Amino acid sequence: MIIVWLLGLVGGLAAAAYGSRRAVTAALDASRTSNIPPAIIGLTVVAIGTDLPEIANSIVSALSGHGDLIIGDAAGSALTQVTFILALLCLGAGPIHADRDTVLATGTMTTIALLVAALLIRDGLFARWEGGLLVAAWVLAIVVIERRQPPSTPALALAPRQTDGSTGRHVAVALGWLLLVGVAATVVVESFITLSDEIGIPQLIASAIVLSLGTSLPELVVDWTAIRRGAVAMAIGDLFGSSLLDATLAIGIGPALRAVAVSPTAATTCLIAAMGVMAASVIAGSRPTHSRPSATLLFLVYGAATAAFIVGTG
């Protein structure tokens, strides 16, 4: 029986990653035909598209009463994307050029959001108003970041691409792929819950380390492709934008629909992730170009945070 759930987990993650990539491509085509500014696309459409597994996990986990899965996956993904995934991209697709101001601003906001989340859930309950507050914080953060961008220098640039069809058609295609991601994420969550219970691993630790890696696959796939196509700024914007989204909208949207209980160590998970994100932001913002040296430092941050997850929440 464990084999069946393991296949469901792997298959669900693969389907979610594939669906996310196709949904993002369709959404970007829609943006091109409607002339939406690239910066807005990178920080909203691409980030939301690649973060759909975390968003779906938050909703499904809240409705099924698994609060620790929300915290572990969202906080773990916020950390994983700007450390482990960025390090892989630096090694395999680099050298990578990063906009210092955007990285530091987004990373700082993500850190603050995780600290706020830790404060909100310290009583063991993730209330609906608390989830709503974090969702609203994402909207506010996007507005602040967009206003910081010089009008003549967009934060994110999209690689040229020939698009056919109307905006409405691209939107319809994107919605179809989003449906696949939602179904796949539901399979992933149910499989993960069952496997965690069977093996006896605490869901908070397992989701912060294992599930977060799986739900971060869309960022790796999409951003690797973006860098290969010359849209490096979009890739960096997506990684840090997704991390911000994890710490706000993804972590809050499920509890905003239904309040959930969390374990006493859930707040510690958010605190550890906050420190890791801030360290990664400093590394990414300390130099304009990143390759092997930056990757080494980012891997070290990820390793230290993972060890802290095990010790602090075990």
C-alpha positions in Angstrom: 0.0 0.0 0.0 2.9 2.3 0.7 4.1 1.8 -2.8 0.8 3.0 -4.2 0.9 6.2 -2.1 4.5 6.8 -3.0 3.7 6.5 -6.7 0.8 9.0 -6.1 3.2 11.4 -4.4 5.8 11.2 -7.2 3.2 11.3 -10.0 1.3 14.2 -8.4 4.5 16.3 -8.0 5.5 15.6 -11.7 2.0 16.5 -12.9 1.9 19.7 -10.7 5.4 20.7 -12.0 4.4 20.1 -15.7 1.0 21.8 -15.3 2.5 24.8 -13.6 5.0 25.3 -16.4 2.3 25.1 -19.1 0.0 27.4 -17.1 2.7 30.0 -16.7 3.6 29.8 -20.4 -0.1 30.4 -21.3 -0.4 33.2 -18.8 2.7 34.9 -20.2 1.3 34.6 -23.7 -1.9 36.3 -22.4 0.2 39.1 -20.9 2.1 39.7 -24.1 -1.1 40.0 -26.1 -2.6 42.4 -23.5 0.7 44.4 -23.1 0.8 44.0 -19.3 4.2 45.3 -18.0 6.8 42.5 -17.5 7.6 43.5 -13.9 4.0 42.9 -12.9 4.0 39.6 -14.8 7.1 38.3 -13.0 6.0 39.2 -9.5 2.4 38.1 -9.9 1.6 35.7 -12.8 4.9 33.8 -12.8 5.2 33.7 -9.0 1.6 32.5 -8.6 1.9 30.0 -11.5 5.0 28.3 -10.1 3.6 28.5 -6.5 0.3 26.8 -7.3 1.3 23.5 -5.6 1.9 25.5 -2.3 -1.3 27.4 -2.7 -3.3 24.2 -3.4 -1.6 22.5 -0.5 -2.6 25.3 1.8 -6.2 25.1 0.9 -6.5 21.3 0.9 -4.5 21.0 4.2 -6.7 23.6 5.9 -9.9 22.0 4.7 -8.7 18.6 6.0 -7.4 20.0 9.3 -3.6 19.6 8.8 -2.2 22.9 9.9 1.4 21.7 10.2 1.5 20.8 6.5 0.6 24.4 5.6 3.4 25.8 7.8 6.0 23.3 6.9 5.4 23.4 3.2 5.0 27.2 2.9 7.9 28.1 5.2 10.1 25.4 3.8 9.4 26.4 0.2 10.1 30.1 1.0 13.5 29.0 2.2 14.2 26.3 -0.4 13.5 28.5 -3.4 16.0 31.2 -2.5 18.7 28.8 -1.3 18.6 25.3 -2.8 16.9 26.1 -6.1 18.9 29.3 -6.6 22.1 27.4 -5.9 21.2 24.7 -8.5 20.5 27.5 -11.0 23.9 29.2 -10.2 25.7 25.9 -10.8 23.8 24.6 -13.9 22.5 27.7 -15.7 24.8 30.5 -14.4 26.4 32.9 -14.3 23.3 34.7 -13.0 22.8 38.4 -12.7 20.6 39.7 -9.9 19.1 43.1 -9.3 20.4 44.0 -5.8 17.5 46.4 -4.8 14.8 44.0 -5.9 16.4 41.0 -4.2 17.0 42.8 -0.9 13.6 44.5 -0.8 11.7 41.2 -1.6 13.9 39.2 0.7 13.4 41.6 3.6 9.6 41.6 3.1 9.6 37.8 3.1 11.6 37.7 6.3 9.2 40.1 8.0 6.2 38.1 6.8 7.6 34.9 8.2 8.3 36.6 11.5 4.8 37.9 11.6 3.4 34.4 10.8 5.5 33.0 13.7 4.0 35.6 16.0 0.4 34.9 14.9 0.6 31.1 15.3 2.5 31.0 18.6 -0.8 30.2 20.4 -1.3 27.0 18.4 -4.2 28.3 16.3 -4.1 29.7 12.8 -7.3 31.8 12.8 -9.2 33.0 9.7 -8.4 36.6 10.3 -4.7 35.8 10.7 -4.7 34.0 7.3 -6.5 36.9 5.7 -4.0 39.3 7.1 -1.1 37.5 5.5 -3.0 37.3 2.1 -3.5 41.1 2.3 0.2 41.5 3.2 1.1 39.9 -0.2 -1.0 42.4 -2.1 0.5 45.3 -0.1 4.1 44.0 -0.6 3.6 43.7 -4.4 2.3 47.3 -4.5 5.4 48.5 -2.6 7.8 46.6 -4.7 6.3 47.8 -8.0 6.4 51.4 -6.8 10.1 51.0 -6.0 10.9 50.1 -9.6 12.2 52.9 -11.9 9.6 53.3 -14.7 12.3 53.2 -17.4 14.0 50.0 -16.0 11.6 47.1 -15.5 12.7 44.7 -12.7 11.9 41.8 -14.9 12.4 41.2 -18.6 10.6 38.5 -20.6 12.3 36.6 -23.3 10.9 37.2 -26.8 8.3 34.7 -27.9 5.9 34.3 -30.8 2.4 34.0 -29.6 -0.7 33.0 -31.6 -4.3 33.5 -30.5 -6.3 35.9 -28.5 -5.8 36.9 -24.8 -9.0 35.1 -24.0 -7.8 31.8 -25.5 -4.5 32.0 -23.6 -6.4 32.7 -20.3 -8.6 29.7 -21.0 -5.6 27.4 -21.6 -4.0 28.7 -18.4 -7.1 27.9 -16.4 -7.2 24.4 -17.8 -3.6 23.7 -16.7 -4.3 25.3 -13.3 -7.1 22.8 -12.8 -4.6 20.0 -13.4 -2.2 21.5 -10.8 -5.0 21.7 -8.3 -5.9 18.0 -8.8 -2.3 17.0 -8.7 -1.6 18.9 -5.5 -4.6 17.3 -3.8 -3.1 13.9 -4.7 0.3 15.0 -3.4 -1.1 16.2 -0.1 -3.2 13.0 0.5 -0.3 10.8 -0.4 2.1 12.7 1.8 -0.2 12.6 4.8 -0.6 8.9 4.5 3.1 8.2 4.0 4.0 10.4 7.0 1.6 8.6 9.2 2.8 5.1 7.9 6.5 5.9 8.5 5.9 7.9 11.7 7.7 11.1 10.6 6.2 14.3 12.2 4.3 16.1 9.4 5.9 19.5 10.3 9.5 18.3 9.7 8.7 16.1 6.7 6.7 18.9 5.0 9.4 21.6 5.7 12.2 19.4 4.2 10.7 16.9 1.8 7.4 18.3 0.6 8.8 21.8 0.1 11.4 20.4 -2.3 8.7 18.7 -4.3 6.4 21.7 -4.5 9.4 23.9 -5.5 10.0 21.8 -8.6 7.9 24.3 -10.8 10.3 27.1 -9.9 13.3 25.0 -10.9 11.7 24.0 -14.2 10.4 27.4 -15.2 13.3 29.4 -14.1 15.9 27.1 -15.7 14.0 27.5 -18.9 13.8 31.3 -18.4 17.5 31.6 -17.9 18.3 29.5 -20.9 16.0 31.8 -23.0 17.8 34.9 -21.7 15.2 36.0 -19.2 17.5 35.9 -16.1 15.8 38.8 -14.4 12.4 37.1 -14.7 13.9 33.9 -13.1 15.4 35.8 -10.1 12.2 37.8 -9.7 10.2 34.5 -9.8 12.3 32.9 -7.1 12.2 35.7 -4.7 8.6 36.6 -5.6 7.6 33.0 -5.0 9.3 33.0 -1.7 7.4 36.1 -0.7 4.2 34.6 -1.9 4.9 31.4 0.2 5.3 33.6 3.3 2.1 35.5 2.8 -0.6 34.3 0.3 0.3 30.6 0.3 0.6 30.3 4.0 -2.5 32.4 4.7 -5.0 31.4 2.1 -5.9 28.0 3.6 -6.5 29.3 7.1 -8.3 32.3 5.7 -10.9 29.8 4.5 -10.9 27.6 7.6 -9.0 28.0 10.9 -6.6 25.2 11.8 -4.6 24.1 14.8 -0.8 23.9 14.5 1.8 22.2 16.7 3.8 24.2 19.3 6.9 24.1 17.2 5.3 25.5 14.0 6.4 29.1 15.0 10.0 27.8 15.3 9.8 26.6 11.7 8.8 30.1 10.5 11.6 31.7 12.6 14.2 29.3 11.1 12.9 29.9 7.5 13.0 33.7 8.2 16.7 33.6 9.2 17.5 31.4 6.1 15.7 33.7 3.7 17.4 36.8 5.1 20.9 35.1 4.8 20.1 34.1 1.2 18.9 37.6 0.4 22.2 39.1 1.7 24.2 36.6 -0.4 22.1 37.3 -3.6 22.2 41.0 -3.0 25.9 41.3 -2.2 27.2 40.9 -5.8 25.8 41.5 -9.3 26.8 38.1 -10.7 26.4 34.6 -9.1 28.0 31.3 -10.0 29.8 28.6 -8.0 30.9 30.6 -5.0 27.4 31.9 -4.4 26.0 28.4 -4.9 28.3 27.1 -2.2 27.1 29.7 0.3 23.5 29.1 -0.5 23.8 25.3 -0.1 25.4 26.0 3.3 22.5 28.2 4.3 20.0 25.5 3.2 21.9 22.8 5.0 22.1 24.8 8.2 18.4 25.6 8.1 17.5 22.0 7.4 19.6 20.9 10.4 17.8 23.5 12.5 14.4 22.3 11.3 15.3 18.8 12.6 16.7 19.9 15.9 14.3 22.7 16.6 11.1 20.9 15.7 11.9 17.3 16.4 
